[in-house]
Amino acid sequence: MPVKSPFHPRTSQLCESMNYKEWAGYYAVSSYLVHHDMEYFAFRNSAGLLDITPLYKYSVKGKDAASFLSRIMVKNINKLKVGRVTYCCWCTADGKVVDDGTVMRRGDEEFFVTSADPCFSWFSRFKRGYDVQLEDISTQIAGLALQGPTSRDIIKQITSADMDRLKFFGTTRARVAGFEINISRTGYTGDLGYELWVDNANAIKLYDLLMAEGGRYNIRPAGLDALDVTRVEAGLILKDVDYYNALHALIDDRKSSPYEISLGWTVNLERAPFNGQKALKKEKESGSSWTIVGLDIDWTEIEKLYNSYGLPPEVGSMAWRDSIPIYKDKSKKTQIGYATSGTWSPILKKNIALATIEKKFDKPGATVQIECTVEHIRHTVSARLTSPQFFNPERKKSTPSVENKKQ
């Protein structure tokens, strides 16, 4: 049976829909109202507040903490400066992704790591020879994601920390009403946003402060359904949907390298040995077989197809997570991949998807065919290959000083 996060006394009172999912063993709100639209538009137009406590969280401390993390991550963590965060993944010896997450450097010898899957056992395998203390603090620390255009202004109301200077993927400690929190300028919506980390004992105090001060900035509690739409718009992949944990994959074909899931940019090859280095060097030289792309699905063709049956076009308001075949052309003789996530984007007014296709067919602007079933019959409609990052507002990375200069 799922357990309750430290914020549950508040989120359960606000969840009018009684619509929950199970996330890493926790109750997680799908949507607070019967439909998630208002939560989605809070993420995009004001601020949405999401409980992210179910993420797995690890403390890594010690003289060799940076070297240890560099050993298990594809990115060279030795180069990460204090007060900075990096997004990366970690691999098996054959260069296949185990999980992805964030690494925050809070001090010279202090790091905070998040992951989607429990990875303590995997990390522990590589501790030998390092002066490092690895601790699973998942049940000790609660987390909130405050995402959206007014998120910075809300946080400025509850702390004296200089939020105007906190850059994209920066992290800082802050005092809030007599207790300490950690703030990182990170998130899963592709927008301006922050993640706030707090000891369980102070979780309710933090939640109440944010909701009280956020009232003037149209804050709303938000659930996973709205988040799923935003992460597809932002081109952010999801474990067990867009790729599988290599340790859990039933067959080798389900395993992916960082290059095959658009995370090649996180790999630092030329350095001290790390997990998967040899395999990844070889793949870098020979080229990858697969890649993740964005699909801009032709709305006119969808409308025409439904009209041929005397029906209005049908597009769900929720993000979908199905494997849908992608073909080279209308003949359907050559399947070149499959879509894994998709949604109707309310802000972009487009039908979009993330897809894994054979690398040789990755030609931005090219047209492919995606399967579309109407009245139990499988058809195809055209889709244009694009970058997976459909939505990327300037405010996500900019600071107030930059924004003011442009006004």
ABEGO torsion letter per residue (X at the ends): XBBBBAAAAAAAAABAAGBBBBBGGBBBBABABABAAAAAAAAAABBBBBBAAABBBBBBBEAAAAAAAAAABABBAAABBBGBBBBBBBBBAAGBBABBBBBBBABAABBBBBBABBAAAAAAAAABGBBBBBBBAAAABBBBBBBEAAAAAAAAAABABBAAABBBGBBBBBBBGGBBBBBBBBEAAGBBBBBBBBBAAAAAAAAAAAAAAAAAAGBBBBBAAAAAAAAAAAGBBBBGAABBBAAABABAAABBBAAAAGAAAABBABBBBBBGAAAAAAAAAAEBABBBBBBBBBAAAAAAAAAAAGBBBBBBABBBBBBBBBBABAAGABBAEBBABBBBBAAAGBBBBBBBBBAAABBBGBBBBBBBBBGGBBBBBBBBBBBABABBBAAAABBAAAAAAAX
